[in-house]
């Protein structure tokens, strides 16, 4: 038998551990801590019978108690302070997890998405499909004291950036304010709002077009017309602009960031717009007034060929230093008439354009009261002009007042055919004769 006692098998440790000192050493804590755990944490210790019974514990029960509660007490030999610190950290982590869960829940409860929009004096109101209020959004300019003109403000529901989600594009018209030039004018603002009521951006209408001296017109632009057309996933938007202080008019395309890219410069306000697809090309039809040529106008524009300018004419002050990238495909001039002058109007205006598959209709106001409807084939070739009975009545009123010296039947303008002027890049100015009919009612 080997005499080396170091290699002899060790005797099994007793299952019982007697005394607080041995129990605390087994747990790796002080005697006081072990005694405290017996009173507060249910440490499994026993006592032998008798009044002064001896304390003992079973090793398996101590291990079973210690591991579920805090295995590190034995394996890491942590004291009570370290264990309390660890518990506080775990409690703090739990609180952070709970806070994160609450925030995630709040984020997941997004505001309802609006299906429609209403403009009120205080701001914008999002409405669901049943007309109930989803959210309210006061505009920054309203907060600064500029109220909204709810009748003139308008909106479109479309996808301005092609991300597959629609937004509300709002032309917010703020009530008149006194300008530095001494004029009183309204301020126009462009606003894009998400369907859940978040403001994406707001911009004052700004368009950099130079006048005859090369200086840009002051940034006091009006939005007088708006049209949109689908191009893939994106809705392209064009605005018809006029100026608060001076004569110019512009057709501009809205970029996703709110900037405006000029497409057409005119020596008079642009009051009406329509977009159409014809012959594989994207066309714009613009209408309004031309101060330089003293009349109303209709223009056919290629939406994708760059900046074009109206044909030159009239006094030099109406000219603009615009570098043409293209030219209008066609430009119609509707000259002023005796009726225009008798009504104290400066020029005629084209106030609306309607386009359908078969053709289009432009509403012209002569003398701010007499309406003429120009019907045309697409993209823009005039077919017939129609007058309303109102034109004859107004004409006769001015005859009785001595403002007109000829009858309606002999008026040089209201003859069949009606005579207009047409400009094209190839032919320049030519006379256009359009059949004239009379209708008994107003469309």
HELIX and SHEET records of a PDB file:
HELIX    1   1 UNK A    5  UNK A    7  5                                   3    
HELIX    2   2 UNK A   20  UNK A   27  1                                   8    
HELIX    3   3 UNK A   31  UNK A   40  1                                  10    
HELIX    4   4 UNK A   59  UNK A   70  1                                  12    
HELIX    5   5 UNK A   72  UNK A   75  1                                   4    
HELIX    6   6 UNK A   80  UNK A  108  1                                  29    
HELIX    7   7 UNK A  140  UNK A  143  1                                   4    
HELIX    8   8 UNK A  316  UNK A  318  5                                   3    
HELIX    9   9 UNK A  338  UNK A  342  1                                   5    
HELIX   10  10 UNK A  389  UNK A  400  1                                  12    
HELIX   11  11 UNK A  408  UNK A  410  5                                   3    
SHEET    1   A 3 UNK A  16  UNK A  18  0                                        
SHEET    2   A 3 UNK A  55  UNK A  58 -1                                        
SHEET    3   A 3 UNK A  46  UNK A  47 -1                                        
SHEET    1   B 3 UNK A 116  UNK A 120  0                                        
SHEET    2   B 3 UNK A 123  UNK A 127 -1                                        
SHEET    3   B 3 UNK A 133  UNK A 138 -1                                        
SHEET    1   C 4 UNK A 154  UNK A 158  0                                        
SHEET    2   C 4 UNK A 167  UNK A 178 -1                                        
SHEET    3   C 4 UNK A 184  UNK A 194 -1                                        
SHEET    4   C 4 UNK A 199  UNK A 204 -1                                        
SHEET    1   D 5 UNK A 221  UNK A 231  0                                        
SHEET    2   D 5 UNK A 234  UNK A 243 -1                                        
SHEET    3   D 5 UNK A 249  UNK A 254 -1                                        
SHEET    4   D 5 UNK A 260  UNK A 266 -1                                        
SHEET    5   D 5 UNK A 308  UNK A 309  1                                        
SHEET    1   E10 UNK A 270  UNK A 278  0                                        
SHEET    2   E10 UNK A 281  UNK A 290 -1                                        
SHEET    3   E10 UNK A 295  UNK A 302 -1                                        
SHEET    4   E10 UNK A 330  UNK A 335 -1                                        
SHEET    5   E10 UNK A 418  UNK A 424 -1                                        
SHEET    6   E10 UNK A 428  UNK A 439 -1                                        
SHEET    7   E10 UNK A 381  UNK A 388  1                                        
SHEET    8   E10 UNK A 370  UNK A 377 -1                                        
SHEET    9   E10 UNK A 360  UNK A 366 -1                                        
SHEET   10   E10 UNK A 349  UNK A 355 -1                                        
END                                                                             
